[in-house]
Every structure is written in C-alpha cells, then in structure tokens.
C-alpha cells in the first residue's frame, strides 16, 4: 500500500513542524513548506519553499509543483500570520487575508483540480475564528473566513472532501515565547499534532470534524 502523501504548510517550526514529524512517524510521505529552511531536515521529506504573502505568486509556484510531482492526498493548512490590530485601525488586514485566507483557499482549489481521488484538508485555525479577539481583528477575521469558506467548498466539491477544523487556544510557539503577557496555561505544539493525528486515524464517521483545544 502506498503511504499517504501530505503537504504541511508552515512546517519549519512550531505546530507545523510537530504535525509533519508526527505524520512521518505514522508512515506518511510529507512535503514540508516554509519561506526558508535552516539546518538539516528529515531526509525523507520533500521541501517546498514559498512565501504565502503573495497569493498569485504562491499559486503559480504551486501549479508548477503539481505539474512536476504527485499531488498530496492530505493538505494541512498551518502557515499563518498573526499581528495585533483593531477594527478601528486594521493595519494587518492585507497580509493576514493573504497568508491566512487567500493563499490557502486558492491552493486548495488548485489541488482539487489536479486530484482525482478523495482529499482531506486539515485547517489549523484558532479559537479567535470562533470568538474574535478585539486586539487581533484582521487575524480573527481571516481565520474565520477560511473556516466558513471551507464549509461552503465542501458542499460544492465534485469529489469527496473531508475537512478537519482545529481551533487551538494559545500555543507556546516562538511568537508567544517573546511575549510578556503570555497565559499561565498554554498548549505545546505536540499537543496539537497528537490531536490532529488522532482525528486522521480515527474511523471516518462524517466528512467534517471540529475540535477546540485549550490548555488545562
């Protein structure tokens, strides 16, 4: 049996790195994505360098990649941009929308057009997609939009499409390690990875799974 192929975006560190490692340990062939790669990577991984802040350029690169490689059957949308702003002054609107919504949604569309078998999409969203943060307006809205778009896409896709939406609370990634106001109780990247793997391995009873993760 051919092992499943997975693209994990934003997998050079943090949650994405933990998910990629967990999938590899379970036997999946993983394509790791990042803007840059530092140090040595697992030799069984394929690498895809791409900047998601420019959706048009990212999609052109993805289309070329699909023409030269076998498409994955699992797409994990983990790459994201977080930046504090408010509805009054949404300074991060463009970059959050590009990285968190426009690029992942267009990559998904391109993959569906190039894939004749069922696809599973895992979206690493945020509890902010369900309850917007007033101090992270653009981030919250972009994550919420991806969530709603995925639900709509599933109803219209011509081939079987399984969607797993994961809503973590604060996770101790590099960004939080630098923050002076981080919560006392936080998730670890591997906590998220373990739950993603559990859902992927769980017998499929529906085409949609929703999971909210909080520490403590």
C-alpha positions as CSV (number, residue, x, y, z in Angstrom):
1,X,0.0,0.0,0.0
2,X,1.4,3.4,-1.0
3,X,1.8,5.6,2.1
4,X,-0.4,8.8,2.1
5,X,1.3,12.0,0.8
6,X,0.8,15.2,2.9
7,X,1.6,18.8,2.4
8,X,2.0,20.6,5.7
9,X,2.3,24.4,5.3
10,X,4.4,26.4,7.8
11,X,6.2,23.2,8.9
12,X,9.7,24.6,9.6
13,X,8.9,25.2,13.3
14,X,6.1,25.2,15.9
15,X,2.8,23.4,15.3
16,X,3.5,22.7,11.6
17,X,6.9,21.1,12.4
18,X,5.3,18.9,15.1
19,X,2.5,17.8,12.8
20,X,4.9,17.0,10.0
21,X,7.1,14.9,12.3
22,X,4.0,13.0,13.7
23,X,2.8,12.2,10.1
24,X,6.2,11.0,9.1
25,X,6.4,8.7,12.2
26,X,3.0,7.3,11.2
27,X,4.3,6.4,7.7
28,X,3.1,9.4,5.6
29,X,5.3,10.9,2.9
30,X,5.5,14.6,4.0
31,X,6.1,17.7,1.9
32,X,7.3,20.4,4.2
33,X,6.7,24.0,3.4
34,X,8.3,27.2,4.6
35,X,9.7,30.5,3.4
36,X,13.2,29.4,4.2
37,X,14.8,26.3,5.7
38,X,17.6,26.4,8.3
39,X,19.7,23.4,9.4
40,X,19.1,19.8,8.4
41,X,15.6,18.5,7.6
42,X,14.4,14.9,7.7
43,X,15.8,13.3,4.5
44,X,12.5,11.6,3.7
45,X,10.8,15.0,3.5
46,X,10.3,16.9,0.3
47,X,10.7,20.7,0.6
48,X,8.6,23.4,-0.9
49,X,9.9,27.0,-0.5
50,X,7.1,29.6,-0.9
51,X,6.0,32.9,0.5
52,X,2.3,33.0,1.1
53,X,2.0,36.8,1.4
54,X,1.7,37.0,-2.4
55,X,-1.2,34.6,-3.4
56,X,-0.7,35.0,-7.1
57,X,3.0,34.1,-7.0
58,X,2.3,31.3,-4.5
59,X,-0.3,29.7,-6.7
60,X,1.9,29.9,-9.7
61,X,4.6,28.1,-7.8
62,X,2.1,25.5,-6.5
63,X,0.7,24.9,-10.0
64,X,4.3,24.3,-11.3
65,X,5.0,22.0,-8.3
66,X,1.9,19.9,-9.1
67,X,2.9,19.6,-12.7
68,X,6.2,18.1,-11.6
69,X,5.2,16.0,-8.6
70,X,2.4,13.6,-7.4
71,X,-0.3,15.6,-5.6
72,X,-0.8,15.0,-1.9
73,X,-4.0,13.4,-0.6
74,X,-3.7,15.4,2.7
75,X,-3.4,19.1,2.9
76,X,-2.6,20.7,6.3
77,X,-3.1,24.5,6.4
78,X,-0.9,25.6,9.2
79,X,1.0,28.6,7.8
80,X,-0.4,31.8,9.2
81,X,0.3,35.4,10.1
82,X,-0.5,36.9,13.4
83,X,-0.3,40.6,14.1
84,X,-2.1,42.8,16.6
85,X,-4.5,45.3,15.3
86,X,-8.1,46.6,15.8
87,X,-11.2,47.1,13.8
88,X,-10.6,50.9,14.1
89,X,-7.1,50.5,12.6
90,X,-6.8,47.2,10.8
91,X,-3.2,47.6,9.7
92,X,-2.6,43.9,9.3
93,X,-5.7,43.3,7.1
94,X,-3.9,42.7,3.7
95,X,-1.2,40.3,5.0
96,X,-3.5,38.4,7.3
97,X,-6.0,37.9,4.5
98,X,-3.3,36.9,2.0
99,X,-1.5,34.4,4.3
100,X,-4.4,33.1,6.3
101,X,-7.1,33.0,3.6
102,X,-6.4,33.9,0.0
103,X,-3.3,31.6,-0.5
104,X,-4.6,28.5,1.4
105,X,-8.0,28.7,-0.3
106,X,-6.5,29.1,-3.8
107,X,-4.0,26.3,-3.1
108,X,-6.9,24.0,-2.1
109,X,-8.8,24.9,-5.3
110,X,-5.8,24.1,-7.5
111,X,-5.2,20.8,-5.7
112,X,-8.8,19.7,-6.2
113,X,-8.5,20.4,-9.9
114,X,-5.4,18.2,-10.1
115,X,-6.6,15.4,-7.9
116,X,-8.9,12.6,-8.9
117,X,-9.1,10.9,-5.5
118,X,-10.5,11.9,-2.2
119,X,-8.8,14.8,-0.3
120,X,-8.6,15.5,3.4
121,X,-7.9,19.1,4.4
122,X,-6.8,20.0,8.0
123,X,-7.2,23.6,8.9
124,X,-5.2,24.8,12.0
125,X,-7.4,27.8,12.8
126,X,-7.7,29.4,16.2
127,X,-10.3,30.0,18.9
128,X,-10.2,33.5,17.6
129,X,-12.0,32.3,14.5
130,X,-15.0,31.4,16.8
131,X,-14.7,34.3,19.2
132,X,-12.8,37.2,17.6
133,X,-10.1,38.9,19.6
134,X,-10.6,42.7,19.7
135,X,-6.8,43.1,19.8
136,X,-6.3,40.9,16.7
137,X,-9.1,41.9,14.3
138,X,-7.5,41.0,11.0
139,X,-6.2,37.7,12.2
140,X,-9.5,36.7,13.7
141,X,-11.5,37.7,10.6
142,X,-9.1,35.9,8.2
143,X,-9.2,32.7,10.2
144,X,-13.0,32.9,10.5
145,X,-13.3,33.4,6.7
146,X,-11.2,30.3,5.9
147,X,-13.4,28.3,8.2
148,X,-16.6,29.4,6.5
149,X,-15.1,29.1,3.0
150,X,-14.1,25.5,3.7
151,X,-17.6,24.6,4.8
152,X,-19.0,26.1,1.6
153,X,-16.4,24.4,-0.6
154,X,-17.2,21.0,0.9
155,X,-20.8,21.3,-0.2
156,X,-19.8,22.2,-3.8
157,X,-16.7,20.0,-4.4
158,X,-17.2,17.3,-7.1
159,X,-15.0,14.7,-5.3
160,X,-15.1,13.5,-1.7
161,X,-13.6,16.2,0.6
162,X,-13.0,15.6,4.3
163,X,-12.4,18.7,6.4
164,X,-10.9,18.8,9.9
165,X,-11.0,22.2,11.6
166,X,-8.8,22.6,14.7
167,X,-9.2,25.6,16.9
168,X,-6.3,25.8,19.4
169,X,-6.1,28.2,22.2
170,X,-2.7,29.8,22.9
171,X,0.2,27.5,21.9
172,X,3.7,28.0,23.2
173,X,5.4,28.8,19.9
174,X,8.3,31.2,19.2
175,X,5.9,34.2,19.0
176,X,4.4,33.6,22.4
177,X,7.9,32.9,24.0
178,X,8.8,36.5,23.2
179,X,5.5,37.9,24.7
180,X,5.5,39.5,28.1
181,X,1.8,38.8,28.7
182,X,1.6,35.1,27.8
183,X,-1.1,33.0,29.6
184,X,-0.1,30.8,32.5
185,X,-1.5,27.6,30.9
186,X,-0.6,27.1,27.3
187,X,-0.7,24.2,24.8
188,X,2.5,22.7,23.4
189,X,2.9,22.3,19.6
190,X,2.9,18.5,20.1
191,X,-0.4,18.7,21.9
192,X,-2.0,20.0,18.7
193,X,-0.1,17.5,16.5
194,X,-1.2,14.5,18.6
195,X,-4.9,15.5,18.3
196,X,-4.6,16.1,14.5
197,X,-3.1,12.6,14.1
198,X,-5.8,11.1,16.3
199,X,-8.5,12.6,14.2
200,X,-6.8,11.5,11.0
201,X,-6.5,7.9,12.2
202,X,-10.0,7.8,13.7
203,X,-12.6,5.9,11.6
204,X,-14.4,8.5,9.5
205,X,-18.0,8.8,10.6
206,X,-18.6,12.2,9.0
207,X,-17.0,14.4,6.4
208,X,-16.4,17.2,8.9
209,X,-14.6,17.2,12.3
210,X,-14.4,20.2,14.6
211,X,-12.0,20.3,17.6
212,X,-11.4,23.1,20.1
213,X,-8.2,22.7,22.1
214,X,-7.4,24.6,25.3
215,X,-4.7,24.1,27.9
216,X,-5.6,22.8,31.4
